[in-house]
Structures are given as C-alpha cells and as structure tokens.
Amino acid sequence: KLPKTDRREPIKFAFTKSPTRVPSKPKAKPKPPKLTGKTLLTAVIIFMVILLAGVIAFRKNALAVIVNDEPIGYIKASGTTEQEMNALIVAKLKDTVGNDVELNESITLKPVSSLFKNVAKNPETIVSQVCETVTYRQKATSIDVQKQSFVIVSNLETAKEAVKQALAAYKLPEGHSEPQFAIQIGTSDVFVDNTEVSTLEEAVAKLSQTQQVTKEHTVVSGDTFAQIARNAGMTEQELYAANPSITTEGAARLSIGQKIKLVTTEPILPVRSFKVETKTEEIPYDTERTYTDEEYYTYEEVTREGVNGQKEVYTKTPFINGEQKGDVVKSEKIVKEPVNRQILEGTAGYDDDEDDEDYSYDEDEE
C-alpha cells in the first residue's frame, strides 16, 4: 500500500452527447445569363473577327515565283500569269544581253498566303532576282579561225572590237604598220548557253595569246647585228644570249651565210604587217632636137637646158610574225616632171657636102 499522500485521485471520464447534425439544404444552381440583343450582337462580332482573321491568315493572296522548285520571291496576286512573267524575264535578259534569249528553266507561279512573306510591291524587283538565278541560251557571235569557232562573244560589234584590240596589242617590229591577221578570220551566228559567251576582255586575251618560237636567220649582204635584233623584235642583249658563241667583235664582222639563232615571242594567230618605205629618185630628162635650113648643117645651139624630174618610189614589203614573206609591192608617184633639153641644128649645105663626099677623084683618068 502506498502512503496516503501518494494516492492518486481516480480518473473520471465524462461522456457528452454529440449534437444532432441537421442536414443542409442543397445549393441552388446559378441561373444562366439571359441573352439580350446587345450580348448576342457582341458575340457575333467576336466570331466574325476571328473568322476574318483566319481567312486573312490562310487566304492565298500572293504568288510565289518558282525556279527549279525553289521560290525566288513573292509578288502580289494581281492577275499576273506565268506566260507574262516569262515574257518579262526574257525581255529583261534580252535588254541586258542585246540578243534573243531562250530560258533553260521553267518559271512557274504558285498561289500562297502573304502571311510572314516579303511580298514585292513591284514585280520588276523579282524579275531582276530571277534573271540572276536562271541560265539561258542566247544568240551570239562566234569569232571563227579557219572556219572553226575560236571564241564566242555577245554580238557582231563586240567581235569586231575584240579583233581590233587584239591587233592593236600586237608588238610591231620597228618601222612596220598595218597589222592584220595572216589567217582566215570570220564570224558566224550561233545559239549557245550563256556560260559559253566571253566578255570583250576575255575575247581579246584569247585572240592575243602568244608562244615562244626559235628560228634561224641567215645573214645576207647589208645585215648588221643590231638590225637583225630589231627585225626579230629582240634586244641586242637577248640576241647575244641566244648566240653565246658570238662575241662583240664577231657581231661587228658578220659573214654572208652565217646562221643566227633567234628566240622570239609570236602570237598564236599569225599576224601580217608591212614595212613601207618611200624614197625620192630622179627622172632623167630627154634631149629634143629641132632643125632649121637657115643655118649651116654644122650649126648646133642649145635653146633650153634640161632639168631632171623627181619621183617618189613607194615600196610595201609584207612580213608575217616579223619574217619577210610575200611579194613586194612597188608603186611610183611623179612629184616633178622633167624638163627636156632642146637643141637647134642647122641643115643648110648638108646635101652639097654629101655630093662632094660622094665624088671620087681618079688621078689616072687625069
């Protein structure tokens, strides 16, 4: 038994009755708003705006310009047809090239939505872009060498200018003029891909191509070392280098028939040039005689002194790549006519003297 002080009070349990739960009344459902005329109008407007936005977003109001299945740009769908677009492109290229053209690619138009598209306001902008993209065949002019196509340019005027500039670029030997191709050069019309057409500069470069050629010159009377070098288009130093066995003393004493090696740069297309020389020569006068019976036959008098005339002798010598080839053309032009010398001779007594000479004296007959 515990001490009395440690005794605990007994635990008391109190039980209470829970309150009676009264069932709650169900909540009433909210009544839908009444559709008034104003509300209905607002809903219709919102619906129409959404519908219009969808129509605008997906309406095909632009045309994609397509080359080889790739869109190049977009134009407004203003009734432009593929035929018209092709015609615009061909006209633009023709104006640029200066000749008729045929497109290699087909240009098509595809209706698309303009949403998020950079639609060109002016179709010319897209036409220029297409011209930079497409390839085409064009009418052009071929510069023919020996009836074979050598280089192709855009037109006949460009071909003529290319030939002119190529000849002007040729380094003429000293004293030469009138360069011209010594080979058949012609032109013909062709229809080729635009990538085959050369510019003027490219054509001139091709026509002016050169090559190094080794030749042999045979010394003739009147040749000098310096003259041989000039005629070959070489400097004297270059001629010495090509002929190391020739010394300065040997160059001063060239012998007829001696062989001199020449190393020259020649155009691939041979060029003919001409050396023109003009010199003045005298025209000797003639003597004219007149007779008079008023003077004895031994009489002779110069009534007018003779004066020589003058003429210009024109010589045109052809050369091909600096080497003399072809016939020399000569012509003359009288600058001053000669004045003939005139002599007056007497005839009197001429017959009597002849009779005396015919008479023979025979001493035996005497």
C-alpha positions, 0 to 999 in steps of 0.5 A, a space after each residue: 500500500 502506498 502512503 496516503 499522500 501518494 494516492 492518486 485521485 481516480 480518473 473520471 471520464 465524462 461522456 457528452 452527447 454529440 449534437 444532432 447534425 441537421 442536414 443542409 439544404 442543397 445549393 441552388 444552381 446559378 441561373 444562366 445569363 439571359 441573352 439580350 440583343 446587345 450580348 448576342 450582337 457582341 458575340 457575333 462580332 467576336 466570331 466574325 473577327 476571328 473568322 476574318 482573321 483566319 481567312 486573312 491568315 490562310 487566304 492565298 493572296 500572293 504568288 510565289 515565283 518558282 525556279 527549279 522548285 525553289 521560290 525566288 520571291 513573292 509578288 502580289 496576286 494581281 492577275 499576273 500569269 506565268 506566260 507574262 512573267 516569262 515574257 518579262 524575264 526574257 525581255 529583261 535578259 534580252 535588254 541586258 544581253 542585246 540578243 534573243 534569249 531562250 530560258 533553260 528553266 521553267 518559271 512557274 507561279 504558285 498561289 500562297 498566303 502573304 502571311 510572314 512573306 516579303 511580298 514585292 510591291 513591284 514585280 520588276 524587283 523579282 524579275 531582276 532576282 530571277 534573271 540572276 538565278 536562271 541560265 539561258 541560251 542566247 544568240 551570239 557571235 562566234 569569232 571563227 579561225 579557219 572556219 572553226 569557232 575560236 571564241 564566242 562573244 555577245 554580238 557582231 560589234 563586240 567581235 569586231 572590237 575584240 579583233 581590233 584590240 587584239 591587233 592593236 596589242 600586237 608588238 610591231 617590229 620597228 618601222 612596220 604598220 598595218 597589222 592584220 591577221 595572216 589567217 582566215 578570220 570570220 564570224 558566224 551566228 550561233 545559239 549557245 548557253 550563256 556560260 559559253 559567251 566571253 566578255 570583250 576582255 576575255 575575247 581579246 586575251 584569247 585572240 592575243 595569246 602568244 608562244 615562244 618560237 626559235 628560228 634561224 636567220 641567215 645573214 645576207 649582204 647589208 645585215 648588221 647585228 643590231 638590225 637583225 635584233 630589231 627585225 626579230 623584235 629582240 634586244 641586242 642583249 637577248 640576241 647575244 644570249 641566244 648566240 653565246 658563241 658570238 662575241 662583240 667583235 664577231 657581231 661587228 664582222 658578220 659573214 654572208 651565210 652565217 646562221 643566227 639563232 633567234 628566240 622570239 615571242 609570236 602570237 598564236 594567230 599569225 599576224 601580217 604587217 608591212 614595212 613601207 618605205 618611200 624614197 625620192 629618185 630622179 627622172 632623167 630628162 630627154 634631149 629634143 632636137 629641132 632643125 632649121 635650113 637657115 643655118 649651116 648643117 654644122 650649126 648646133 645651139 642649145 635653146 633650153 637646158 634640161 632639168 631632171 624630174 623627181 619621183 617618189 618610189 613607194 615600196 610595201 614589203 609584207 612580213 608575217 610574225 616579223 619574217 619577210 614573206 610575200 611579194 613586194 609591192 612597188 608603186 611610183 608617184 611623179 612629184 616633178 616632171 622633167 624638163 627636156 633639153 632642146 637643141 637647134 641644128 642647122 641643115 643648110 649645105 648638108 646635101 652639097 657636102 654629101 655630093 662632094 663626099 660622094 665624088 671620087 677623084 681618079 688621078 689616072 683618068 687625069 
